[in-house]
């Protein structure tokens, strides 16, 4: 049954209206109100799904050797994996929670750009990373979410990240979701490849994800994570694919979680990434302008360069 029909069915009955926020989103303009729509989707409708999908979005960028190799050289994702995870999540989260024009949003973008400017990475790589932020949440939610993203939410996501990309000085940003998706798929087909240093970054990230759980469960969780990776990723990192039975079991379990969420009442308060229990590094709080690295160009820190200063600098 489609979302629209289900929404009409529940409208007016005595139960909590599970689709009332979707109705709110549809009353907004996906271009003018893009960031507000994205905030409603990520903080109210799908907070867990956005966290998981954006983790995998960043993870898959390691399979592009020019990205994965330089991330290994900085040691940020191999020696200080939790801090790098926390800082990246918190900086992106500040823009979503407070908006591009807020003091917090401008501070977060300025910090991102200060780090990224230190290393010489192609605009094509940077644009590809941006594409993962647009495409992977839609694909994840389409497979595992309690409902699919609406067209309003899909358009708003593309507009939100176009805005972020402009603030970061990226050139040639796709216009529509379909163009983001085409850019991602063609770039991965052309560039995914084996690299031993990128594999080190991948292994460190998998170790981080499993470290959040009790030690006896970690081998199982590592296998479960691998089942959620697609074949091109597994080939690029040279991981042994999990068995078909294991893959089917894990993916069915994640889908069942989505069905369970569908039966719950809608979230009444936002849940932002900064509230995730996986954020471990700042038990006493943090300042946005102190997050991230202070890299010496060409030596350590984030390896992504922007060719020109943005309005947030």
Backbone bond lengths (Angstrom), bond angles and torsions (degrees), N, CA, C in turn:
res aa  C-N    CA-C-N  psi(-1)  N-CA   C-N-CA  omega(-1)  CA-C   N-CA-C  phi
1 X - - - 1.460 - - 1.520 109.29 -
2 X 1.323 118.32 132.93 1.450 121.48 -177.84 1.514 112.16 -70.98
3 X 1.321 114.51 161.27 1.460 120.77 179.90 1.525 110.60 -59.67
4 X 1.338 117.05 -42.52 1.452 120.25 -176.79 1.528 111.24 -61.54
5 X 1.329 116.70 -45.75 1.457 120.55 -178.84 1.522 110.21 -66.66
6 X 1.314 116.55 -42.30 1.461 119.85 179.42 1.523 110.04 -61.95
7 X 1.331 116.58 -40.67 1.464 120.45 178.54 1.525 110.62 -60.83
8 X 1.331 117.22 -43.86 1.458 120.35 179.77 1.520 111.42 -65.11
9 X 1.332 116.92 -36.48 1.453 120.64 179.53 1.515 111.63 -62.22
10 X 1.347 115.72 -43.03 1.451 118.99 -174.86 1.520 112.26 -82.06
11 X 1.292 117.09 -18.44 1.455 120.50 -176.31 1.528 110.08 -64.51
12 X 1.323 115.98 124.86 1.443 119.91 175.64 1.517 114.24 89.66
13 X 1.329 119.54 -8.01 1.457 117.89 179.24 1.520 109.49 -82.73
14 X 1.329 117.35 178.43 1.450 121.27 -175.35 1.497 114.34 -80.58
15 X 1.324 118.74 -6.08 1.446 121.85 -178.21 1.522 110.34 -86.19
16 X 1.337 115.16 165.13 1.453 119.54 174.02 1.523 108.24 -61.76
17 X 1.301 117.15 135.52 1.461 120.90 -177.84 1.520 109.07 -78.96
18 X 1.316 116.92 102.93 1.466 121.55 -175.41 1.515 111.33 -66.72
19 X 1.316 117.84 -24.06 1.453 120.86 -174.61 1.528 112.95 -107.40
20 X 1.334 117.24 16.64 1.462 117.84 -175.61 1.529 112.26 -67.60
21 X 1.336 118.38 -31.66 1.469 118.37 178.90 1.528 110.40 -73.17
22 X 1.317 117.03 -32.87 1.460 118.93 173.70 1.516 110.39 -60.84
23 X 1.329 117.26 -39.49 1.456 120.62 176.27 1.522 110.67 -63.20
24 X 1.343 116.98 -39.38 1.465 120.99 176.22 1.524 110.83 -61.90
25 X 1.333 116.29 -43.50 1.462 120.95 179.77 1.521 110.95 -61.51
26 X 1.310 116.72 -40.33 1.464 120.30 -178.15 1.526 112.86 -69.16
27 X 1.321 116.93 -16.78 1.461 119.25 176.28 1.527 112.16 -83.47
28 X 1.331 117.22 -9.96 1.459 122.36 179.13 1.528 110.12 -92.05
29 X 1.313 115.64 160.73 1.464 121.06 177.58 1.529 108.78 -89.36
30 X 1.357 119.06 122.94 1.465 120.36 -174.57 1.517 114.35 -68.58
31 X 1.319 117.99 -11.61 1.466 121.39 176.50 1.537 110.48 -98.52
32 X 1.299 116.70 -54.30 1.461 119.98 -178.42 1.534 111.39 -68.48
33 X 1.337 116.82 -37.36 1.469 121.96 -175.39 1.527 111.83 -107.38
34 X 1.324 116.83 27.49 1.466 120.37 -172.01 1.523 112.56 -56.63
35 X 1.330 118.01 -46.99 1.465 119.66 -175.65 1.521 112.00 -69.71
36 X 1.339 117.43 -32.30 1.460 119.53 175.75 1.535 110.44 -68.47
37 X 1.316 117.67 -40.94 1.465 120.51 175.95 1.524 110.21 -61.52
38 X 1.335 115.86 -44.23 1.466 118.96 179.72 1.524 110.42 -62.66
39 X 1.326 117.78 -39.63 1.464 120.97 178.21 1.525 110.72 -63.32
40 X 1.317 117.72 -44.53 1.460 120.59 179.80 1.532 111.11 -62.53
41 X 1.318 116.26 -41.49 1.468 119.75 -179.49 1.521 111.51 -67.65
42 X 1.332 117.01 -44.34 1.466 119.92 -173.09 1.519 113.29 -82.44
43 X 1.331 118.81 -29.59 1.459 120.99 -176.05 1.527 113.57 -99.49
44 X 1.326 117.72 -20.23 1.456 121.39 -179.55 1.528 112.95 -113.48
45 X 1.330 116.72 -51.31 1.452 120.19 -171.78 1.526 113.25 -81.11
46 X 1.326 117.57 -42.34 1.464 120.81 -171.85 1.534 113.04 -138.33
47 X 1.320 121.63 48.07 1.472 119.09 -175.63 1.527 113.62 -61.14
48 X 1.314 117.56 -41.77 1.470 120.26 179.86 1.521 110.20 -67.74
49 X 1.301 117.24 -41.72 1.460 121.09 -177.38 1.526 111.26 -67.94
50 X 1.319 117.43 -39.51 1.461 119.20 177.72 1.525 110.76 -65.62
51 X 1.333 117.47 -39.68 1.469 119.53 178.13 1.513 110.74 -60.92
52 X 1.333 117.25 -49.54 1.466 120.13 -178.03 1.531 110.86 -64.82
53 X 1.311 117.68 -43.20 1.466 119.69 -175.69 1.524 111.29 -69.62
54 X 1.338 117.97 -35.60 1.466 119.35 178.77 1.523 111.40 -74.67
55 X 1.333 117.63 -29.38 1.461 119.15 170.63 1.525 110.30 -59.88
56 X 1.324 115.95 -46.76 1.464 119.63 -179.81 1.526 111.41 -70.55
57 X 1.336 117.17 -29.33 1.466 120.03 177.02 1.525 110.28 -61.84
58 X 1.336 116.69 -49.40 1.459 119.92 178.54 1.527 110.95 -66.76
59 X 1.307 116.34 -37.61 1.461 120.91 -177.95 1.527 111.41 -61.08
60 X 1.328 116.81 -42.13 1.460 118.45 -175.54 1.517 111.96 -69.71
61 X 1.342 118.18 -19.82 1.460 118.83 178.28 1.523 111.70 -66.04
62 X 1.325 118.55 -22.72 1.469 120.20 179.20 1.527 111.71 -63.34
63 X 1.338 117.14 -24.49 1.461 120.72 -176.81 1.516 112.32 -74.15
64 X 1.332 117.40 -8.57 1.471 121.24 169.41 1.530 105.74 -86.92
65 X 1.325 119.71 109.71 1.471 121.05 -171.12 1.517 114.46 -54.53
66 X 1.313 118.58 -36.19 1.466 119.63 -179.75 1.517 111.63 -64.41
67 X 1.324 117.85 -27.33 1.463 122.05 176.33 1.525 110.35 -85.76
68 X 1.330 116.51 -53.15 1.459 120.30 -176.23 1.511 113.26 -60.92
69 X 1.343 117.22 -39.18 1.464 120.73 -178.00 1.527 111.06 -65.14
70 X 1.329 116.54 -43.45 1.448 119.13 -179.32 1.523 112.48 -71.76
71 X 1.316 117.52 -33.45 1.458 119.54 173.76 1.525 110.64 -62.47
72 X 1.325 116.73 -36.13 1.468 119.59 175.79 1.527 111.20 -66.46
73 X 1.319 117.23 -39.50 1.472 120.76 -178.80 1.528 111.85 -64.21
74 X 1.332 117.55 -33.36 1.465 119.44 179.55 1.514 112.11 -72.73
75 X 1.325 118.17 -23.37 1.471 125.28 -177.72 1.525 112.91 69.40
76 X 1.327 117.87 1.80 1.464 118.91 -179.07 1.525 111.74 -65.83
77 X 1.332 116.91 -35.19 1.460 120.06 -178.17 1.525 113.19 -97.51
78 X 1.316 117.48 1.66 1.461 119.56 175.19 1.527 111.78 -113.17
79 X 1.335 117.56 -36.76 1.466 120.77 -178.09 1.518 112.91 -100.27
80 X 1.320 117.26 -26.32 1.469 121.25 -177.04 1.526 109.22 -132.02
81 X 1.320 115.16 51.90 1.461 121.02 -170.37 1.523 112.45 -62.57
82 X 1.335 117.69 -45.12 1.459 120.04 -178.70 1.522 111.33 -63.15
83 X 1.318 117.44 -43.40 1.467 119.87 179.77 1.518 110.97 -63.20
84 X 1.321 116.87 -43.72 1.458 119.64 179.75 1.527 110.62 -62.77
85 X 1.339 116.81 -41.69 1.465 121.22 176.99 1.529 110.08 -60.22
86 X 1.337 116.36 -48.67 1.462 120.64 -178.46 1.523 111.25 -61.22
87 X 1.326 116.85 -49.13 1.460 120.28 -174.47 1.523 111.72 -63.99
88 X 1.330 116.70 -44.03 1.464 120.30 178.52 1.524 110.58 -60.74
89 X 1.328 116.24 -45.84 1.466 120.90 -178.57 1.522 111.36 -63.38
90 X 1.315 116.94 -44.48 1.460 121.00 -175.26 1.523 111.94 -70.04
91 X 1.315 117.58 -37.73 1.465 120.16 179.69 1.528 111.03 -67.54
92 X 1.325 117.43 -45.33 1.462 120.04 177.82 1.527 111.30 -66.28
93 X 1.336 116.17 -36.41 1.455 121.80 -179.01 1.527 111.40 -64.81
94 X 1.334 117.59 -36.24 1.463 120.78 -178.75 1.525 111.10 -62.08
95 X 1.329 116.74 -37.25 1.467 120.28 178.68 1.523 110.01 -67.18
96 X 1.328 116.67 -41.52 1.465 120.73 -179.34 1.528 110.67 -66.62
97 X 1.320 117.00 -44.81 1.462 120.50 -176.15 1.518 112.64 -70.38
98 X 1.327 117.86 -41.64 1.457 121.20 -169.94 1.523 114.38 -107.83
99 X 1.328 117.93 -17.84 1.451 120.66 178.37 1.521 113.24 95.12
100 X 1.327 115.12 160.55 1.458 121.16 -176.46 1.529 112.70 -66.57
101 X 1.317 117.31 -31.75 1.459 120.44 -173.92 1.524 113.39 -91.55
102 X 1.317 117.38 -1.53 1.458 120.60 179.88 1.528 110.71 -79.45
103 X 1.326 115.90 161.67 1.466 119.69 175.62 1.515 111.08 -60.01
104 X 1.355 116.38 -41.44 1.471 119.66 -179.49 1.527 111.01 -66.52
105 X 1.333 116.74 -41.66 1.455 119.52 179.25 1.507 112.34 -63.36
106 X 1.338 116.89 -43.49 1.465 120.19 179.05 1.524 111.41 -65.54
107 X 1.335 116.69 -38.60 1.466 119.89 178.31 1.519 110.83 -64.17
108 X 1.336 116.86 -43.13 1.462 120.56 -179.16 1.527 110.84 -63.02
109 X 1.336 117.69 -45.61 1.465 120.69 -179.49 1.525 110.49 -65.75
110 X 1.326 116.51 -38.56 1.470 119.28 177.77 1.525 110.96 -61.11
111 X 1.325 116.65 -42.09 1.467 120.33 179.26 1.523 110.90 -65.42
112 X 1.321 116.82 -42.55 1.463 120.71 178.21 1.527 110.15 -59.24
113 X 1.315 116.07 -46.67 1.456 119.95 -177.67 1.519 112.42 -68.53
114 X 1.316 117.82 -36.55 1.461 120.59 177.75 1.523 110.62 -61.03
115 X 1.306 117.33 -40.20 1.470 120.72 178.35 1.522 110.97 -71.72
116 X 1.304 116.00 -45.77 1.461 120.11 -172.59 1.523 113.35 -67.99
117 X 1.306 116.26 -27.89 1.457 119.56 -175.77 1.527 112.69 -67.64
118 X 1.315 118.02 -12.21 1.464 121.04 -170.70 1.529 114.17 -80.62
119 X 1.314 117.79 -12.48 1.464 119.48 -175.25 1.521 111.16 -131.13
120 X 1.302 114.98 150.73 1.462 121.41 -172.69 1.526 109.97 -95.86
121 X 1.346 115.12 90.61 1.463 121.47 176.81 1.521 107.49 -115.79
122 X 1.292 116.50 144.01 1.462 120.15 -175.40 1.523 111.30 -64.94
123 X 1.308 114.99 151.73 1.459 121.00 173.32 1.531 110.78 -58.88
124 X 1.331 117.07 -33.77 1.461 120.66 179.77 1.528 111.18 -62.38
125 X 1.334 117.23 -42.03 1.462 119.97 177.66 1.523 110.81 -63.98
126 X 1.318 116.02 -43.33 1.459 119.29 -179.09 1.517 111.36 -64.28
127 X 1.321 116.58 -40.38 1.463 120.46 178.13 1.527 110.17 -64.56
128 X 1.325 116.73 -38.50 1.468 119.82 177.56 1.531 111.22 -61.00
129 X 1.338 117.29 -44.75 1.464 120.09 178.52 1.528 109.97 -58.03
130 X 1.327 117.13 -43.16 1.458 120.87 178.05 1.530 110.93 -60.37
131 X 1.323 116.76 -38.80 1.465 120.59 179.12 1.521 111.89 -61.70
132 X 1.332 117.22 -36.50 1.467 118.97 -179.80 1.518 110.83 -62.86
133 X 1.349 117.99 -34.73 1.459 120.93 -179.79 1.522 111.83 -66.55
134 X 1.317 117.46 -29.08 1.460 121.75 -179.48 1.528 110.99 -84.36
135 X 1.320 116.52 -44.07 1.461 120.80 -168.53 1.520 113.14 -84.53
136 X 1.328 118.05 -42.62 1.455 119.34 -171.98 1.524 113.97 -65.72
137 X 1.356 120.58 -39.90 1.472 117.77 175.54 1.523 113.21 -59.59
138 X 1.326 117.19 -41.88 1.473 118.66 179.55 1.517 110.81 -62.99
139 X 1.329 116.99 -42.59 1.470 119.27 -179.65 1.523 111.31 -67.09
140 X 1.324 116.54 -41.48 1.471 119.36 179.86 1.531 109.87 -63.71
141 X 1.322 117.08 -48.90 1.458 120.46 -176.87 1.524 110.75 -66.12
142 X 1.326 117.00 -33.97 1.454 119.67 175.18 1.519 112.65 -62.08
143 X 1.326 116.38 -32.47 1.468 120.69 -179.22 1.522 113.02 -89.12
144 X 1.352 117.50 -35.09 1.464 120.02 -167.43 1.526 114.46 -129.65
145 X 1.304 119.32 -7.89 1.458 120.61 -175.73 1.520 112.74 -75.19
146 X 1.343 114.90 168.17 1.479 118.95 -179.35 1.527 111.44 -76.67
147 X 1.307 116.78 -18.12 1.463 123.22 167.76 1.526 106.40 -152.12
148 X 1.317 117.10 169.32 1.453 120.91 176.91 1.527 109.91 -83.10
149 X 1.315 116.30 156.96 1.455 119.75 172.17 1.521 109.87 -65.31
150 X 1.312 116.10 137.88 1.464 120.21 174.85 1.525 109.64 -75.37
151 X 1.326 115.56 167.25 1.466 119.46 176.51 1.526 110.72 -62.73
152 X 1.323 117.91 -37.10 1.457 121.47 176.30 1.532 110.60 -56.47
153 X 1.320 116.69 -47.11 1.462 121.00 -177.87 1.527 111.39 -68.19
154 X 1.314 116.97 -37.09 1.460 120.87 179.42 1.527 111.06 -65.88
155 X 1.315 116.38 -46.24 1.463 120.27 178.01 1.519 110.31 -63.20
156 X 1.335 117.36 -44.41 1.460 121.34 -178.37 1.523 111.50 -62.16
157 X 1.323 117.25 -37.41 1.464 120.38 178.28 1.525 110.74 -61.78
158 X 1.325 116.46 -44.99 1.464 119.83 179.19 1.530 110.97 -63.26
159 X 1.328 117.23 -41.34 1.463 120.65 179.90 1.528 110.69 -66.71
160 X 1.329 116.73 -42.53 1.471 120.87 179.19 1.527 110.82 -57.89
161 X 1.329 116.66 -46.63 1.465 118.92 -176.84 1.522 112.45 -78.47
162 X 1.329 117.40 -23.27 1.470 117.61 169.63 1.525 109.49 -62.80
163 X 1.317 116.22 -41.47 1.463 120.20 178.65 1.521 110.70 -63.83
164 X 1.331 117.05 -45.31 1.458 119.94 177.52 1.522 110.68 -59.87
165 X 1.326 116.66 -43.52 1.459 120.49 -179.85 1.509 112.57 -61.39
166 X 1.325 117.26 -39.31 1.471 120.20 177.88 1.524 110.68 -64.62
167 X 1.326 117.22 -41.21 1.464 120.67 177.55 1.533 111.37 -62.58
168 X 1.315 116.08 -25.89 1.460 120.47 -177.32 1.526 112.60 -96.73
169 X 1.313 116.84 4.22 1.456 120.47 174.92 1.511 115.15 77.40
170 X 1.321 118.49 18.62 1.461 121.53 -179.68 1.525 109.21 -78.48
171 X 1.297 116.71 137.80 1.472 121.93 -178.87 1.533 110.30 -104.86
172 X 1.330 114.99 153.44 1.458 120.27 175.85 1.516 113.58 68.07
173 X 1.326 117.87 34.84 1.468 121.26 -177.95 1.527 109.31 -69.07
174 X 1.326 118.91 135.36 1.465 120.51 177.12 1.531 111.56 -57.63
175 X 1.311 115.89 154.11 1.466 121.41 -177.24 1.523 112.13 -89.27
176 X 1.329 117.78 -40.48 1.465 122.04 -172.24 1.529 110.00 -121.58
177 X 1.340 114.51 167.33 1.466 118.10 175.72 1.521 110.74 -57.43
178 X 1.319 117.13 -43.78 1.459 120.30 -177.86 1.532 111.21 -61.05
179 X 1.326 117.05 -35.93 1.458 119.72 177.11 1.525 111.43 -71.64
180 X 1.324 117.54 -37.61 1.465 120.10 173.46 1.534 110.37 -59.06
181 X 1.323 116.51 -44.62 1.456 121.24 -178.10 1.521 110.99 -64.84
182 X 1.320 117.15 -43.53 1.464 120.78 178.80 1.532 110.55 -63.40
183 X 1.310 116.58 -42.09 1.470 120.91 179.22 1.526 110.50 -61.15
184 X 1.335 116.44 -44.96 1.470 120.22 179.37 1.519 111.33 -62.11
185 X 1.319 117.35 -50.30 1.470 120.75 -174.72 1.534 111.48 -64.35
186 X 1.315 117.11 -42.78 1.465 118.66 -178.99 1.527 111.28 -70.41
187 X 1.324 117.21 -35.29 1.468 119.99 -179.94 1.525 110.65 -67.99
188 X 1.319 116.43 -41.47 1.460 119.42 178.62 1.528 111.16 -66.44
189 X 1.323 116.99 -41.20 1.468 119.45 179.16 1.522 111.51 -61.23
190 X 1.323 116.22 -33.86 1.462 120.35 -177.74 1.523 113.34 -85.52
191 X 1.349 118.77 -25.65 1.459 120.06 -167.38 1.526 115.78 -121.36
192 X 1.329 119.72 -20.18 1.465 118.70 178.13 1.531 109.19 -58.35
193 X 1.326 116.62 129.19 1.466 120.67 -179.67 1.520 109.09 -163.96
194 X 1.326 115.35 163.26 1.462 122.31 177.66 1.522 110.59 -70.71
195 X 1.338 114.87 137.83 1.462 121.75 170.65 1.520 106.73 -152.30
196 X 1.318 116.64 127.53 1.467 119.76 -174.11 1.529 112.14 -64.94
197 X 1.329 117.58 -35.35 1.459 119.53 178.93 1.526 111.36 -71.28
198 X 1.325 116.10 -38.18 1.461 119.23 175.72 1.523 110.55 -63.26
199 X 1.323 117.19 -35.66 1.461 120.06 176.68 1.531 110.56 -63.64
200 X 1.330 118.29 -35.42 1.469 120.54 176.65 1.526 110.84 -62.57
201 X 1.325 116.41 -41.47 1.460 120.14 177.52 1.525 110.18 -63.82
202 X 1.329 116.45 -43.05 1.457 120.76 178.24 1.523 111.31 -60.62
203 X 1.323 116.80 -46.40 1.467 120.15 179.91 1.529 111.44 -61.80
204 X 1.330 116.88 -40.53 1.466 120.50 179.54 1.523 110.80 -64.82
205 X 1.324 116.68 -38.08 1.461 120.01 179.69 1.522 111.08 -69.05
206 X 1.330 116.92 -41.78 1.463 119.70 175.60 1.522 110.97 -61.18
207 X 1.330 117.21 -40.59 1.469 121.07 178.48 1.522 110.65 -62.91
208 X 1.337 116.71 -39.58 1.460 119.59 177.62 1.526 110.45 -62.37
209 X 1.321 116.99 -48.53 1.462 120.13 -176.91 1.522 111.85 -60.60
210 X 1.319 117.51 -37.80 1.467 119.71 179.52 1.521 111.99 -78.16
211 X 1.342 117.66 -23.02 1.462 120.57 -178.71 1.525 112.63 -68.19
212 X 1.318 117.14 -14.89 1.461 120.47 179.55 1.527 112.31 -75.26
213 X 1.331 117.82 -5.74 1.458 122.18 -174.44 1.525 110.26 -122.67
214 X 1.346 118.15 163.79 1.469 120.69 179.58 1.529 111.85 -55.19
215 X 1.316 116.40 143.56 1.461 122.29 -173.98 1.529 113.58 -52.84
216 X 1.355 119.77 -43.75 1.472 118.27 -178.35 1.526 113.99 -60.79
217 X 1.333 117.09 -23.58 1.459 120.30 -177.59 1.522 113.39 -87.95
218 X 1.319 117.89 -11.94 1.463 120.55 -169.66 1.529 114.55 -62.10
219 X 1.341 119.51 -43.46 1.481 117.56 177.22 1.528 112.73 -60.10
220 X 1.338 116.16 -39.65 1.460 119.43 178.65 1.524 111.16 -65.51
221 X 1.330 115.94 -39.70 1.457 119.48 -179.00 1.523 111.91 -69.82
222 X 1.327 115.89 -33.40 1.463 118.18 175.77 1.527 110.42 -63.33
223 X 1.323 115.94 -44.48 1.463 120.05 177.77 1.520 110.84 -62.96
224 X 1.333 116.20 -41.13 1.463 119.84 179.90 1.523 110.91 -62.42
225 X 1.332 116.57 -39.88 1.464 119.86 178.64 1.525 110.47 -63.75
226 X 1.322 116.71 -42.00 1.460 119.98 -179.94 1.531 111.79 -62.79
227 X 1.330 117.05 -30.33 1.466 119.05 179.24 1.524 111.86 -67.36
228 X 1.337 116.73 -20.98 1.456 120.47 -178.83 1.522 112.69 -89.30
229 X 1.335 116.71 -3.22 1.459 120.96 177.07 1.526 109.53 -88.56
230 X 1.314 117.00 145.52 1.459 119.77 179.23 1.529 110.20 -83.71
231 X 1.316 115.40 170.36 1.466 120.82 -174.39 1.533 113.06 -61.30
232 X 1.331 119.78 -42.93 1.475 118.10 178.36 1.527 113.07 -58.55
233 X 1.328 117.59 -37.68 1.469 120.26 177.96 1.518 111.17 -67.15
234 X 1.316 116.76 -46.03 1.468 120.32 179.69 1.522 110.92 -59.99
235 X 1.341 116.90 -40.50 1.462 120.25 179.08 1.523 110.93 -67.01
236 X 1.331 116.96 -41.81 1.461 119.85 -177.45 1.531 111.35 -62.69
237 X 1.329 116.95 -37.65 1.468 120.91 -179.24 1.529 112.78 -92.03
238 X 1.334 116.42 -4.77 1.464 122.46 -179.16 1.531 112.18 58.76
239 X 1.337 115.65 40.72 1.455 120.59 172.22 1.524 109.20 -85.06
240 X 1.319 116.09 143.37 1.465 120.26 173.58 1.518 108.65 -70.18
241 X 1.316 118.95 121.92 1.470 119.84 -177.72 1.524 110.95 -63.41
242 X 1.329 118.04 137.98 1.467 120.08 172.51 1.521 110.41 -60.89
243 X 1.317 115.73 158.91 1.462 119.59 -179.39 1.515 110.59 -64.26
244 X 1.311 115.52 158.30 1.466 120.10 179.33 1.522 111.04 -60.37
245 X 1.336 116.40 -36.84 1.469 119.83 -179.93 1.526 110.98 -66.50
246 X 1.336 116.52 -42.08 1.467 120.29 178.66 1.517 110.61 -64.43
247 X 1.317 115.88 -44.87 1.465 120.13 179.18 1.524 110.73 -59.68
248 X 1.323 117.44 -45.85 1.461 121.04 -179.10 1.526 111.07 -63.41
249 X 1.329 117.09 -40.45 1.464 120.91 -178.56 1.525 111.18 -64.84
250 X 1.337 116.63 -48.79 1.467 120.16 -177.04 1.518 110.52 -65.02
251 X 1.303 117.24 -46.12 1.465 119.61 -177.62 1.527 111.15 -65.81
252 X 1.326 116.43 -35.53 1.467 118.84 176.55 1.524 110.49 -65.98
253 X 1.336 117.02 -38.46 1.460 120.45 179.43 1.524 111.34 -63.70
254 X 1.347 117.20 -40.85 1.463 119.51 179.43 1.530 110.25 -68.38
255 X 1.322 116.70 -37.25 1.466 118.88 176.76 1.528 111.26 -64.79
256 X 1.329 116.79 -38.22 1.467 120.51 179.02 1.525 110.70 -64.73
257 X 1.331 116.67 -34.67 1.459 119.41 175.26 1.531 110.26 -59.41
258 X 1.333 116.24 -43.62 1.453 119.73 178.17 1.524 112.11 -61.14
259 X 1.313 117.31 -39.70 1.462 120.06 178.70 1.518 111.34 -65.97
260 X 1.339 116.50 -35.98 1.467 120.03 177.22 1.525 110.86 -65.86
261 X 1.329 116.84 -41.61 1.464 120.47 179.14 1.521 110.25 -61.86
262 X 1.304 116.95 -35.20 1.471 121.83 -179.59 1.523 111.18 -59.08
263 X 1.330 116.73 -29.53 1.457 120.84 -177.65 1.527 112.70 -85.52
264 X 1.322 116.89 -7.76 1.467 120.97 -178.51 1.522 110.68 -85.09
265 X 1.328 117.15 157.36 1.471 119.14 174.49 1.515 110.45 -67.76
266 X 1.320 117.76 155.80 1.468 119.84 -178.96 1.527 111.12 -64.74
267 X 1.319 114.80 149.80 1.467 120.95 178.40 1.526 109.41 -66.65
268 X 1.319 116.36 133.01 1.459 120.99 -178.65 1.521 112.97 -99.27
269 X 1.324 118.06 -14.03 1.465 121.85 177.78 1.529 107.64 -129.26
270 X 1.323 117.96 145.86 1.468 119.49 -178.95 1.516 111.95 -70.38
271 X 1.305 115.66 150.50 1.462 121.59 172.68 1.520 107.26 -123.03
272 X 1.334 115.58 110.48 1.451 121.13 -178.72 1.521 110.30 -96.31
273 X 1.327 114.71 162.65 1.463 119.78 -178.45 1.519 111.80 -56.76
274 X 1.333 118.15 -35.87 1.467 120.68 -179.44 1.519 112.24 -60.97
275 X 1.333 117.82 -17.37 1.457 121.95 178.79 1.525 112.81 -90.16
276 X 1.321 118.06 -4.96 1.461 120.84 -178.58 1.526 110.89 -68.00
277 X 1.302 115.70 140.07 1.465 118.99 -179.24 1.518 111.92 -70.73
278 X 1.337 117.80 -16.14 1.464 120.10 177.73 1.533 112.27 -71.33
279 X 1.328 117.86 -16.40 1.466 121.62 175.82 1.521 107.30 -78.29
280 X 1.329 117.24 106.15 1.469 121.55 -169.22 1.525 114.09 -108.91
281 X 1.330 117.26 -18.68 1.459 119.36 -163.16 1.510 117.12 -84.15
282 X 1.357 118.04 -7.67 1.458 119.05 -173.29 1.528 111.01 -133.28
283 X 1.335 117.20 64.86 1.478 119.35 -178.40 1.521 112.98 -63.78
284 X 1.318 117.64 -22.80 1.464 121.44 -178.79 1.530 112.38 -104.74
285 X 1.320 116.77 15.65 1.445 120.50 179.60 1.519 112.73 94.49
286 X 1.314 116.69 177.71 1.452 121.60 -175.09 1.518 109.32 -156.29
287 X 1.314 115.24 161.84 1.473 122.87 171.96 1.520 107.41 -112.98
288 X 1.318 116.61 131.98 1.451 120.00 -178.31 1.525 112.03 -57.72
289 X 1.335 116.67 -38.94 1.463 118.73 -176.42 1.523 113.17 -74.38
290 X 1.339 117.08 -2.94 1.460 120.63 177.54 1.522 112.40 -108.91
291 X 1.345 117.57 -1.88 1.457 120.54 179.54 1.521 110.75 -74.61
292 X 1.317 115.19 158.99 1.458 120.53 174.50 1.515 113.00 82.18
293 X 1.312 114.19 -171.81 1.460 121.51 -177.36 1.520 110.89 -96.99
294 X 1.328 114.95 164.34 1.466 122.04 171.59 1.525 106.30 -117.19
295 X 1.323 117.07 73.69 1.464 120.12 -168.04 1.517 113.83 -71.72
296 X 1.321 114.22 147.77 1.453 121.33 167.77 1.521 106.31 -90.27
297 X 1.325 119.24 119.15 1.466 120.34 -174.00 1.520 112.76 -50.89
298 X 1.335 114.67 129.37 1.457 120.92 176.84 1.513 114.50 84.94
299 X 1.362 117.45 -0.95 1.459 118.23 -177.27 1.524 111.11 -119.03
300 X 1.368 117.44 -64.39 1.458 118.70 -177.64 1.521 109.59 -141.41
301 X 1.305 116.60 161.35 1.456 121.39 176.58 1.513 112.00 115.55
302 X 1.313 117.08 -162.19 1.460 121.06 -178.54 1.524 109.92 -76.09
303 X 1.329 118.18 132.27 1.458 120.28 -170.75 1.511 115.49 -91.63
304 X 1.298 119.34 21.67 1.454 119.19 -175.88 1.520 110.00 -109.43
305 X 1.320 116.77 126.78 1.456 122.81 -178.67 1.526 110.30 -103.36
306 X 1.322 114.62 148.56 1.463 120.63 169.26 1.514 108.07 -115.42
307 X 1.307 115.70 133.18 1.448 119.59 -172.42 1.510 114.66 -74.10
308 X 1.323 117.71 -15.32 1.457 118.23 -179.99 1.514 108.40 -146.66
309 X 1.303 116.48 157.43 1.450 120.68 179.71 1.526 109.02 -73.05
310 X 1.338 114.44 145.30 1.457 118.70 177.94 1.507 109.58 -98.79
311 X 1.321 115.28 175.12 1.456 120.31 -179.93 1.516 111.40 -67.36
312 X 1.337 117.22 -18.44 1.461 120.22 -178.89 1.506 112.70 -83.70
313 X 1.340 119.00 -9.85 1.473 121.48 -176.35 1.526 110.63 -74.25
